[in-house]
Amino acid sequence: MYKRLVLLVVLFLPVIATAKPETWVEVRSPHFVVITNSNEKQARRVADQFERMRSVFHRLFPKIQIDTLGSITVLAIKDEKDFRALEPAAYLAKGQLKLGGLFLRGADKNYVLMRLDAEGEHPYAVVYHEYTHLLLSKADWMPLWMNEGLAEFYQNTDIHEKDVALGQPSPENLLLLRQSKLMPLPTLFAVDRSSPYYHEENKGSIFYGESWALTHYLELKDYRDKTDRLTEYAQLLAQNVDNVTAATRAFGDLKQLQSTLEGYVRQGSFQYLRIPGATDVDESTFQSRLLSISQADAVRADFLAYNDRTADARALLTQVLQDDPNNVLAHETMGFLEFREQHIDDARNWYAQAVKLDSQSYLAHYYFAAISMNSMNTTEQSQVESSLRASIKLNPNFAPSYDRLGAFLAMRRSNLDEARMMELNAVQLDPGNLNYRMNSANILLQMGRGKDAVTVIRNAMHLASSPQDTAMAENFLTHAQEYEQAQEQGRSFSQPVNSEATVTESSSHASETDPSTGSSASEEPPPSGPHHFLTGVLRNVHCSTPAMDLNLISGGKTLGLHANNYFKVEYSVLDATLKGDLHPCADLEGRSAKVEYVESPDKNAAFLLAVEIHK
């Protein structure tokens, strides 16, 4: 792959000439949108650099799908003054580190902010570091040391017209490693997001430095020896081999590797990789246009909103909407700000206006639907579904739209097979998202596939990135296991004892047994009719496992509710705090809640579908 090695060289990006202060240019390449207050030539150069970086990663990691990462907008700012108007507030104080660029990652979009006059040997190291993480975000099998090591390795990248320089060593990492004792490699390999090693001071952490050093050593050694040790290691991990065993089999004796690494970081000179030849970028496909001040300010305001500079974002948005009342992005950003501040009705109104102004805005459709799902009535259900399907059509690579459509269909119990497929699409697009896996498991429970739900949650436990996530996953796993046990009990009561019985293969859910009756789940007709929502206080909760009966007291009136199987009821918590796991039969009594139900044909107790617990 690499044609030749050269020693470390120092390269400087040229300082960009000043353009007219009121000129804003947009250049769209196949995978990036570059917006600058410099000029079109510089915008094309920046777009070309990022396309080349993407092309480099495509060559290095051909199996990673790097074109499903969502929108990436690059704000290329001409000088420090205009850059400081956008950078994080924490860096504005006197004496703070001067940034040359940053990567702002969001659930629905990604921003790069960079200075065209940035100084230093590698002024955009933080941009390339975070871009590496973004590209590797789908590799959920990758251990943390390797993920951080690769990001550190590729952050010191220089992209030229005819070649790309990779893996230039970091003086900061080398200084730290030479002044510190290295971590034992088995300890390094075991570090995860809950480890104290990962939460030490940012770049001052020995974990980052040693991850870089090991990655740098193995990358260069693989090149010289014409081996693929890192690839072998990755393949072993994909086969569920534990970190230490995989490292021993791929890298050899770990004590010897430790000794070699200690000597490696103390050597006097380092090599790096250079890929000669032009990368696969066709600049003729780039499209450029001049932006009005309002259009540029709307983008800057959106970046400020995502960057937590709310007051500055609102001030800029106010001006944009005065000058251009139909600016779609301004409406979306106002909706985002209101939603973040829990002004739900205001947020929904802003997004609803954005949908009306531009039906091609997948984000407007998504947010309108996602917010409306929390408080929709029967007449709004078709609007929500329509907007979610429109969002998917407009951007088939946006995982949250699939997730919300799956949750919406599951909430209506109208098409659980399609709901399951929507969640699978969301998981495929964002395999590291724990919530998508949880939603998928919840749909499986509604389908009567308790065993499959348990398997999904167990396989997703490693994705928990905080104690709260771990507790949530463990609670759901307990719930799914209780449901699976109830299913097994139902089967044992319903199946006759027959020593001559034979087992035949069938689909995974065609003959699931409902524990409430001992009969096939497919024989129980799902609730039909319009869905209703009502808020009140839950009283007289009584269970006869797995059935449950209870009353909702609302406005002085009593609504009787019934669930044939309370394991299939969808439970959620809006703004309340629970102590430990939720046990419906014991914990719902006296709770304020919003319920979703379908009226009973015989006008007795309504069918309970979902319970949302409030304070």
C-alpha positions as CSV (number, residue, x, y, z in Angstrom):
1,M,0.0,0.0,0.0
2,Y,2.8,2.4,0.9
3,K,5.4,3.0,-1.7
4,R,8.2,4.5,0.4
5,L,9.2,5.8,3.9
6,V,10.9,9.1,4.7
7,L,12.1,10.8,7.8
8,L,10.0,13.4,9.6
9,V,9.7,16.7,7.8
10,V,8.1,19.9,8.9
11,L,5.4,21.3,6.6
12,F,3.6,24.6,7.0
13,L,0.3,25.5,5.4
14,P,0.5,28.9,3.7
15,V,-1.3,31.9,5.2
16,I,-4.4,32.7,3.1
17,A,-4.8,36.1,1.5
18,T,-7.6,38.3,2.9
19,A,-10.8,38.5,0.9
20,K,-13.6,41.1,1.0
21,P,-15.1,41.0,4.5
22,E,-18.7,40.7,3.5
23,T,-18.2,37.9,0.9
24,W,-19.4,34.4,1.9
25,V,-18.9,31.5,-0.5
26,E,-20.2,27.9,-0.3
27,V,-18.5,25.0,-2.1
28,R,-20.2,21.6,-2.1
29,S,-18.1,18.6,-2.8
30,P,-19.5,15.0,-2.8
31,H,-19.1,14.6,0.9
32,F,-18.6,18.1,2.5
33,V,-20.0,21.6,2.5
34,V,-17.4,24.3,2.9
35,I,-18.5,27.8,3.8
36,T,-16.0,30.5,4.1
37,N,-15.6,34.3,4.3
38,S,-12.4,34.1,2.3
39,N,-12.9,33.3,-1.4
40,E,-13.9,30.5,-3.8
41,K,-10.3,29.4,-4.4
42,Q,-9.6,28.8,-0.8
43,A,-13.0,27.1,-0.3
44,R,-12.2,24.7,-3.1
45,R,-8.8,24.0,-1.6
46,V,-10.3,23.1,1.8
47,A,-13.0,20.9,0.2
48,D,-10.2,19.2,-1.8
49,Q,-8.2,18.5,1.4
50,F,-11.1,17.0,3.2
51,E,-12.1,14.9,0.2
52,R,-8.5,13.6,0.0
53,M,-8.6,12.8,3.7
54,R,-11.8,10.8,3.2
55,S,-10.2,9.1,0.2
56,V,-7.1,8.2,2.3
57,F,-9.3,6.5,4.9
58,H,-11.3,4.7,2.2
59,R,-8.0,3.2,1.0
60,L,-6.8,2.4,4.4
61,F,-10.0,0.9,5.8
62,P,-11.9,-0.4,2.7
63,K,-14.4,-2.4,4.9
64,I,-15.6,0.6,6.9
65,Q,-18.6,2.4,5.5
66,I,-17.6,6.0,5.6
67,D,-20.4,7.5,3.5
68,T,-23.2,7.2,6.0
69,L,-21.9,9.7,8.6
70,G,-24.4,12.4,8.0
71,S,-23.9,16.0,7.0
72,I,-20.4,17.5,7.5
73,T,-20.2,21.3,7.2
74,V,-16.8,23.0,7.3
75,L,-16.7,26.6,8.4
76,A,-13.3,27.9,7.1
77,I,-12.8,31.3,8.7
78,K,-10.2,33.6,7.3
79,D,-8.7,35.1,10.5
80,E,-8.6,34.9,14.3
81,K,-11.1,37.7,14.9
82,D,-13.9,36.0,13.0
83,F,-12.9,32.6,14.4
84,R,-13.2,33.8,18.0
85,A,-16.8,34.9,17.2
86,L,-17.6,31.2,16.8
87,E,-15.2,29.2,18.9
88,P,-16.3,27.7,22.3
89,A,-16.8,30.2,25.1
90,A,-14.3,28.4,27.3
91,Y,-11.5,29.4,25.0
92,L,-12.3,33.1,25.0
93,A,-10.8,33.8,28.4
94,K,-7.4,35.3,28.6
95,G,-4.5,32.8,28.7
96,Q,-6.5,30.0,27.1
97,L,-5.1,27.7,24.4
98,K,-5.5,29.1,20.9
99,L,-7.3,26.8,18.7
100,G,-6.6,26.2,15.0
101,G,-9.7,24.2,14.5
102,L,-12.3,21.9,16.2
103,F,-14.7,19.2,15.3
104,L,-18.2,19.5,16.6
105,R,-20.0,16.2,16.6
106,G,-23.8,16.1,16.9
107,A,-26.5,13.4,16.6
108,D,-27.8,14.8,13.4
109,K,-25.0,16.9,11.9
110,N,-21.2,17.4,12.2
111,Y,-19.3,20.7,12.0
112,V,-15.7,21.5,11.4
113,L,-14.5,25.0,12.5
114,M,-11.1,26.0,11.2
115,R,-8.9,29.0,10.8
116,L,-7.3,29.6,7.4
117,D,-4.5,31.6,9.0
118,A,-3.7,29.0,11.8
119,E,-0.1,28.6,12.7
120,G,2.0,25.7,13.9
121,E,3.4,22.5,12.5
122,H,0.0,20.7,12.5
123,P,-2.7,23.4,13.0
124,Y,-5.6,21.1,12.2
125,A,-4.5,18.1,14.3
126,V,-7.7,18.3,16.4
127,V,-9.9,18.3,13.2
128,Y,-8.2,15.2,11.8
129,H,-8.2,13.5,15.3
130,E,-12.0,13.9,15.6
131,Y,-12.6,13.1,12.0
132,T,-10.8,9.8,12.5
133,H,-13.1,9.1,15.5
134,L,-16.1,9.9,13.3
135,L,-15.0,7.5,10.6
136,L,-14.3,4.8,13.1
137,S,-17.5,5.3,15.0
138,K,-19.2,2.3,13.3
139,A,-16.3,-0.1,14.4
140,D,-18.0,-1.0,17.7
141,W,-15.6,-4.0,18.0
142,M,-12.6,-1.8,18.3
143,P,-11.1,-1.4,21.8
144,L,-10.5,2.0,23.2
145,W,-6.7,2.0,23.0
146,M,-6.8,1.2,19.3
147,N,-9.5,3.8,18.6
148,E,-7.6,6.6,20.4
149,G,-4.2,5.3,19.0
150,L,-5.4,5.6,15.4
151,A,-6.9,9.0,16.0
152,E,-3.6,10.2,17.5
153,F,-1.7,8.5,14.6
154,Y,-3.7,10.2,11.9
155,Q,-4.1,13.6,13.5
156,N,-0.6,14.7,12.3
157,T,-1.5,14.3,8.6
158,D,-0.4,16.6,5.8
159,I,-2.4,16.4,2.5
160,H,-0.7,17.6,-0.7
161,E,-1.6,17.6,-4.3
162,K,0.5,14.6,-5.1
163,D,1.0,12.7,-1.9
164,V,-0.2,12.4,1.7
165,A,2.0,12.2,4.8
166,L,0.7,10.0,7.6
167,G,1.9,9.2,11.2
168,Q,4.2,12.0,11.9
169,P,5.1,11.7,15.6
170,S,3.7,13.9,18.3
171,P,6.3,15.9,20.4
172,E,3.7,16.2,23.2
173,N,3.2,12.5,23.4
174,L,6.9,11.7,23.3
175,L,7.7,14.2,26.0
176,L,5.0,12.7,28.3
177,L,6.1,9.1,27.6
178,R,9.7,9.8,28.3
179,Q,8.9,11.4,31.6
180,S,6.4,8.7,32.7
181,K,6.3,5.0,33.4
182,L,4.4,3.1,30.7
183,M,1.2,1.3,31.6
184,P,1.5,-2.5,31.5
185,L,0.1,-3.6,28.1
186,P,-2.6,-5.9,29.5
187,T,-3.9,-2.9,31.5
188,L,-3.8,-0.7,28.4
189,F,-5.8,-3.3,26.4
190,A,-8.4,-3.5,29.1
191,V,-9.1,0.3,29.4
192,D,-12.8,1.1,28.5
193,R,-14.9,4.3,28.8
194,S,-15.6,3.6,32.5
195,S,-11.9,3.3,33.4
196,P,-10.2,6.0,35.4
197,Y,-7.3,6.0,32.9
198,Y,-9.7,7.3,30.2
199,H,-11.0,10.1,32.3
200,E,-7.6,11.7,33.2
201,E,-6.7,15.1,32.0
202,N,-7.3,15.2,28.2
203,K,-4.0,15.1,26.3
204,G,-2.0,14.8,29.5
205,S,-3.1,11.2,29.9
206,I,-0.5,8.4,29.7
207,F,-3.3,6.4,28.1
208,Y,-3.5,8.6,25.0
209,G,0.3,8.8,24.7
210,E,0.9,5.1,25.0
211,S,-2.0,4.2,22.7
212,W,-0.4,6.5,20.1
213,A,3.1,4.9,20.6
214,L,1.9,1.3,20.3
215,T,-0.2,2.1,17.2
216,H,2.7,4.0,15.6
217,Y,5.1,1.2,16.3
218,L,2.8,-1.5,14.9
219,E,1.8,0.5,11.9
220,L,5.4,1.2,10.9
221,K,6.5,-2.4,11.7
222,D,3.7,-3.9,9.7
223,Y,4.8,-1.8,6.7
224,R,8.5,-2.7,7.0
225,D,7.8,-6.4,7.6
226,K,5.0,-6.6,5.0
227,T,2.7,-8.1,7.7
228,D,-0.8,-7.3,8.9
229,R,-0.6,-7.7,12.7
230,L,-3.2,-5.0,13.4
231,T,-5.5,-6.5,10.9
232,E,-5.1,-10.0,12.5
233,Y,-5.7,-8.4,15.9
234,A,-8.9,-6.8,14.6
235,Q,-10.1,-10.1,13.1
236,L,-9.6,-11.9,16.4
237,L,-11.6,-9.3,18.2
238,A,-14.4,-9.6,15.7
239,Q,-14.4,-13.3,16.6
240,N,-15.0,-12.4,20.2
241,V,-11.5,-13.3,21.4
242,D,-10.6,-11.2,24.5
243,N,-8.2,-8.3,24.1
244,V,-5.2,-9.8,25.8
245,T,-5.4,-13.2,24.1
246,A,-5.9,-11.5,20.7
247,A,-2.9,-9.2,21.3
248,T,-0.7,-12.1,22.3
249,R,-1.7,-14.1,19.3
250,A,-1.3,-11.2,16.9
251,F,1.7,-9.3,18.4
252,G,3.6,-12.1,20.2
253,D,5.0,-12.1,23.8
254,L,3.5,-9.0,25.6
255,K,6.5,-8.7,28.0
256,Q,8.8,-8.5,25.0
257,L,6.5,-6.0,23.3
258,Q,6.5,-3.9,26.5
259,S,10.3,-3.7,26.5
260,T,10.4,-2.9,22.8
261,L,7.9,-0.1,23.2
262,E,9.8,1.4,26.1
263,G,12.9,1.6,23.9
264,Y,10.8,2.8,20.9
265,V,9.6,6.0,22.6
266,R,13.2,7.0,23.6
267,Q,14.8,6.7,20.2
268,G,16.2,9.8,18.6
269,S,14.3,9.9,15.3
270,F,11.1,8.6,13.9
271,Q,9.8,7.6,10.5
272,Y,6.4,8.2,9.0
273,L,4.5,7.0,6.0
274,R,4.0,8.8,2.8
275,I,1.5,7.7,0.2
276,P,2.6,9.0,-3.2
277,G,0.2,9.7,-6.0
278,A,-2.9,11.7,-6.3
279,T,-5.9,10.7,-4.2
280,D,-9.2,10.0,-5.8
281,V,-10.7,13.5,-5.9
282,D,-12.5,15.1,-8.9
283,E,-12.6,18.8,-8.3
284,S,-14.8,19.3,-11.4
285,T,-17.7,17.9,-9.4
286,F,-17.5,20.7,-6.8
287,Q,-20.3,23.2,-7.0
288,S,-19.9,26.8,-5.7
289,R,-22.2,29.7,-5.0
290,L,-22.2,33.1,-3.3
291,L,-24.2,33.2,-0.1
292,S,-26.2,36.2,1.2
293,I,-25.3,37.6,4.6
294,S,-28.6,36.1,6.0
295,Q,-27.7,32.6,4.6
296,A,-24.2,32.7,6.0
297,D,-25.5,34.1,9.4
298,A,-28.0,31.3,9.6
299,V,-25.3,28.7,9.3
300,R,-23.1,30.5,11.8
301,A,-26.1,30.8,14.2
302,D,-26.7,27.1,13.9
303,F,-23.1,26.3,14.7
304,L,-23.2,28.6,17.7
305,A,-26.4,26.8,18.9
306,Y,-24.7,23.4,18.7
307,N,-21.6,25.0,20.3
308,D,-23.7,26.0,23.4
309,R,-23.3,29.8,22.8
310,T,-27.1,30.2,23.0
311,A,-27.3,33.9,23.6
312,D,-25.1,34.7,20.6
313,A,-27.1,32.2,18.5
314,R,-30.4,33.8,19.4
315,A,-29.1,37.3,18.6
316,L,-28.0,36.3,15.2
317,L,-31.2,34.3,14.5
318,T,-33.3,37.3,15.4
319,Q,-31.5,39.4,12.8
320,V,-31.7,36.6,10.2
321,L,-35.4,36.2,10.6
322,Q,-36.0,40.0,10.4
323,D,-34.1,40.1,7.1
324,D,-35.3,36.7,5.7
325,P,-38.5,35.5,7.5
326,N,-38.6,32.4,5.3
327,N,-35.1,31.2,6.1
328,V,-35.6,27.4,6.8
329,L,-32.4,26.8,8.7
330,A,-33.1,29.7,11.0
331,H,-36.5,28.1,11.9
332,E,-34.8,24.7,12.5
333,T,-32.2,26.2,14.7
334,M,-34.8,28.1,16.7
335,G,-36.6,24.8,17.1
336,F,-33.4,23.2,18.3
337,L,-32.8,25.9,20.9
338,E,-36.3,25.7,22.2
339,F,-36.2,21.9,22.4
340,R,-32.9,22.0,24.3
341,E,-34.5,24.4,26.8
342,Q,-37.5,22.1,27.2
343,H,-39.9,24.6,25.6
344,I,-41.6,21.7,23.7
345,D,-44.6,23.5,22.3
346,D,-42.4,26.3,20.9
347,A,-40.0,23.9,19.4
348,R,-42.7,22.0,17.7
349,N,-44.1,25.2,16.2
350,W,-40.8,26.2,14.8
351,Y,-40.2,22.8,13.2
352,A,-43.8,22.8,11.9
353,Q,-43.1,26.1,10.1
354,A,-39.8,24.8,8.8
355,V,-41.7,21.8,7.3
356,K,-44.1,24.1,5.6
357,L,-41.4,26.3,4.2
358,D,-39.2,23.5,2.8
359,S,-40.4,19.9,2.5
360,Q,-36.8,19.0,1.4
361,S,-35.4,19.5,5.0
362,Y,-35.1,16.1,6.5
363,L,-34.1,17.5,9.8
364,A,-37.2,19.6,10.0
365,H,-39.4,16.6,9.2
366,Y,-37.5,14.5,11.8
367,Y,-37.7,17.0,14.7
368,F,-41.3,17.9,14.0
369,A,-42.3,14.2,14.2
370,A,-40.0,13.3,17.1
371,I,-41.4,16.1,19.2
372,S,-45.0,15.5,18.2
373,M,-44.7,11.8,19.2
374,N,-44.6,12.9,22.9
375,S,-48.0,14.6,22.8
376,M,-49.8,13.7,19.6
377,N,-53.5,13.1,19.3
378,T,-55.2,10.8,16.9
379,T,-55.5,13.3,14.1
380,E,-51.7,14.0,14.3
381,Q,-50.7,10.4,13.9
382,S,-50.8,10.5,10.1
383,Q,-48.7,13.7,10.0
384,V,-46.1,12.2,12.3
385,E,-45.8,9.1,10.2
386,S,-45.7,11.1,7.0
387,S,-42.9,13.3,8.2
388,L,-40.8,10.4,9.4
389,R,-41.1,8.6,6.1
390,A,-40.3,11.9,4.3
391,S,-37.2,12.3,6.5
392,I,-36.0,8.8,5.6
393,K,-36.6,9.4,1.9
394,L,-34.7,12.7,2.0
395,N,-31.8,11.2,3.9
396,P,-31.7,7.4,3.9
397,N,-28.5,7.5,6.0
398,F,-30.0,9.3,9.0
399,A,-30.4,6.7,11.7
400,P,-32.7,8.6,14.1
401,S,-35.5,8.8,11.6
402,Y,-35.6,5.0,11.3
403,D,-35.5,4.7,15.1
404,R,-38.4,7.1,15.6
405,L,-40.5,5.4,12.9
406,G,-39.8,2.0,14.5
407,A,-40.9,3.4,17.9
408,F,-44.0,5.1,16.3
409,L,-45.1,1.9,14.6
410,A,-44.5,-0.1,17.8
411,M,-46.5,2.4,19.8
412,R,-49.4,2.0,17.5
413,R,-49.0,-1.8,17.3
414,S,-49.9,-1.4,13.7
415,N,-47.0,-3.2,12.0
416,L,-44.5,-4.7,14.3
417,D,-42.6,-6.4,11.5
418,E,-41.9,-3.1,9.8
419,A,-41.1,-1.5,13.2
420,R,-38.5,-4.2,13.7
421,M,-37.0,-3.5,10.3
422,M,-36.8,0.2,11.0
423,E,-34.9,-0.4,14.2
424,L,-32.5,-2.8,12.4
425,N,-31.8,-0.1,9.8
426,A,-31.1,2.4,12.7
427,V,-28.7,-0.2,14.3
428,Q,-27.0,-0.8,11.0
429,L,-26.4,2.9,10.4
430,D,-25.3,3.5,14.0
431,P,-24.2,0.2,15.6
432,G,-22.7,1.9,18.7
433,N,-26.0,3.5,19.8
434,L,-27.3,1.6,22.8
435,N,-30.8,3.2,22.7
436,Y,-31.4,1.8,19.2
437,R,-30.6,-1.7,20.5
438,M,-32.9,-1.2,23.5
439,N,-35.7,-0.1,21.2
440,S,-35.2,-3.1,19.0
441,A,-35.4,-5.4,22.0
442,N,-38.6,-3.7,23.2
443,I,-40.2,-4.4,19.8
444,L,-39.1,-8.0,20.1
445,L,-40.9,-8.2,23.4
446,Q,-44.1,-6.8,21.8
447,M,-43.7,-9.5,19.2
448,G,-43.6,-12.2,21.9
449,R,-39.9,-12.9,21.2
450,G,-38.6,-12.8,24.7
451,K,-35.5,-14.9,24.1
452,D,-34.4,-12.8,21.1
453,A,-34.9,-9.6,23.2
454,V,-32.7,-11.0,25.9
455,T,-30.0,-11.9,23.3
456,V,-30.1,-8.4,21.8
457,I,-29.6,-6.7,25.2
458,R,-26.9,-9.0,26.3
459,N,-25.0,-8.3,23.1
460,A,-25.4,-4.6,23.6
461,M,-24.3,-4.3,27.2
462,H,-20.7,-3.4,26.1
463,L,-22.0,-0.3,24.4
464,A,-22.9,1.3,27.7
465,S,-20.7,4.4,28.1
466,S,-21.8,5.5,31.6
467,P,-23.1,4.0,34.9
468,Q,-26.5,5.3,33.9
469,D,-26.4,3.5,30.6
470,T,-25.3,0.3,32.3
471,A,-28.1,0.5,34.9
472,M,-30.6,1.2,32.1
473,A,-29.5,-1.8,30.1
474,E,-29.4,-4.1,33.2
475,N,-32.9,-3.1,34.2
476,F,-34.2,-3.8,30.7
477,L,-32.4,-7.1,30.7
478,T,-34.1,-8.1,33.9
479,H,-37.5,-7.1,32.5
480,A,-36.8,-9.1,29.3
481,Q,-35.7,-12.2,31.3
482,E,-38.8,-12.0,33.4
483,Y,-40.9,-12.0,30.2
484,E,-38.9,-14.9,28.8
485,Q,-39.5,-16.9,32.0
486,A,-43.2,-16.1,31.8
487,Q,-43.2,-17.4,28.2
488,E,-41.5,-20.6,29.2
489,Q,-44.0,-21.1,32.1
490,G,-46.8,-20.6,29.6
491,R,-45.4,-23.2,27.3
492,S,-44.9,-25.8,30.0
493,F,-48.5,-25.5,31.1
494,S,-49.9,-25.6,27.6
495,Q,-47.8,-28.4,26.0
496,P,-49.0,-31.9,26.7
497,V,-46.5,-34.5,28.0
498,N,-45.8,-36.9,25.1
499,S,-42.8,-39.1,25.2
500,E,-43.1,-39.6,21.4
501,A,-43.2,-35.9,20.6
502,T,-40.9,-34.6,17.9
503,V,-39.4,-31.2,17.4
504,T,-39.9,-29.5,14.0
505,E,-38.2,-26.3,12.8
506,S,-40.3,-23.2,12.4
507,S,-39.8,-19.4,12.1
508,S,-38.5,-17.7,15.2
509,H,-41.8,-16.1,16.2
510,A,-44.6,-17.9,14.3
511,S,-45.5,-20.1,17.2
512,E,-44.5,-18.1,20.3
513,T,-46.7,-18.9,23.3
514,D,-48.4,-16.1,25.3
515,P,-47.8,-16.8,29.0
516,S,-51.2,-15.3,29.9
517,T,-53.2,-18.0,28.2
518,G,-50.7,-20.7,27.2
519,S,-51.8,-20.2,23.6
520,S,-49.9,-19.1,20.6
521,A,-49.2,-15.3,20.6
522,S,-50.3,-15.1,17.0
523,E,-53.7,-16.2,18.0
524,E,-54.3,-13.2,20.3
525,P,-55.8,-10.4,18.2
526,P,-54.0,-7.2,18.7
527,P,-55.9,-4.2,20.1
528,S,-57.6,-2.3,17.2
529,G,-59.3,1.1,17.0
530,P,-58.1,4.7,17.7
531,H,-55.4,5.2,20.2
532,H,-56.2,7.6,23.1
533,F,-54.0,9.4,25.7
534,L,-55.1,10.5,29.1
535,T,-53.2,11.9,32.2
536,G,-54.1,11.2,35.8
537,V,-53.2,9.1,38.8
538,L,-53.0,5.3,38.8
539,R,-55.0,3.4,41.5
540,N,-56.1,-0.1,42.4
541,V,-53.3,-1.8,40.6
542,H,-53.9,-5.6,40.7
543,C,-51.9,-8.3,39.0
544,S,-52.7,-11.9,38.2
545,T,-49.4,-12.7,36.4
546,P,-49.1,-11.9,33.6
547,A,-52.4,-10.0,33.5
548,M,-52.9,-6.6,35.1
549,D,-55.9,-4.4,36.0
550,L,-55.8,-0.9,37.2
551,N,-57.7,2.4,37.2
552,L,-56.7,5.9,36.0
553,I,-58.3,8.7,38.0
554,S,-58.5,11.9,35.8
555,G,-60.7,14.9,36.4
556,G,-62.8,13.2,38.9
557,K,-63.6,10.3,36.5
558,T,-62.3,6.7,36.6
559,L,-61.0,4.8,33.6
560,G,-60.6,1.1,33.9
561,L,-57.6,-0.4,32.2
562,H,-56.6,-4.0,31.5
563,A,-53.5,-5.7,30.0
564,N,-53.6,-9.3,29.1
565,N,-49.8,-9.4,29.6
566,Y,-48.2,-6.5,31.4
567,F,-44.8,-7.5,30.0
568,K,-46.0,-6.2,26.6
569,V,-47.0,-2.8,28.0
570,E,-44.5,0.0,27.1
571,Y,-43.2,1.8,30.2
572,S,-41.3,5.1,30.2
573,V,-40.3,7.8,32.7
574,L,-40.7,11.4,31.7
575,D,-39.5,13.6,34.6
576,A,-39.7,11.3,37.6
577,T,-37.0,9.3,39.5
578,L,-37.3,5.6,40.3
579,K,-35.4,3.8,43.0
580,G,-34.1,0.7,41.2
581,D,-36.0,-1.4,38.7
582,L,-39.6,-0.7,37.8
583,H,-41.9,-3.5,39.0
584,P,-45.3,-2.6,37.4
585,C,-47.4,-4.5,39.9
586,A,-45.8,-2.9,42.9
587,D,-44.6,0.5,41.7
588,L,-47.5,2.0,39.7
589,E,-49.9,2.5,42.6
590,G,-50.4,6.2,43.3
591,R,-48.2,7.3,40.4
592,S,-49.0,10.3,38.2
593,A,-48.9,9.1,34.6
594,K,-50.0,9.4,31.0
595,V,-51.5,6.3,29.6
596,E,-52.1,5.2,26.0
597,Y,-55.0,2.9,25.5
598,V,-57.5,1.5,23.0
599,E,-61.2,1.3,23.9
600,S,-62.7,-2.1,24.6
601,P,-65.4,-3.3,22.2
602,D,-67.6,-4.3,25.1
603,K,-67.0,-0.9,26.9
604,N,-65.5,-2.6,29.9
605,A,-61.8,-1.9,30.9
606,A,-59.8,-0.4,28.0
607,F,-56.8,-2.1,26.6
608,L,-53.6,-0.6,28.2
609,L,-50.8,0.0,25.7
610,A,-48.3,2.2,27.4
611,V,-47.6,4.0,30.7
612,E,-45.5,7.2,30.9
613,I,-44.7,8.0,34.6
614,H,-44.6,11.6,35.6
615,K,-43.7,13.4,38.9
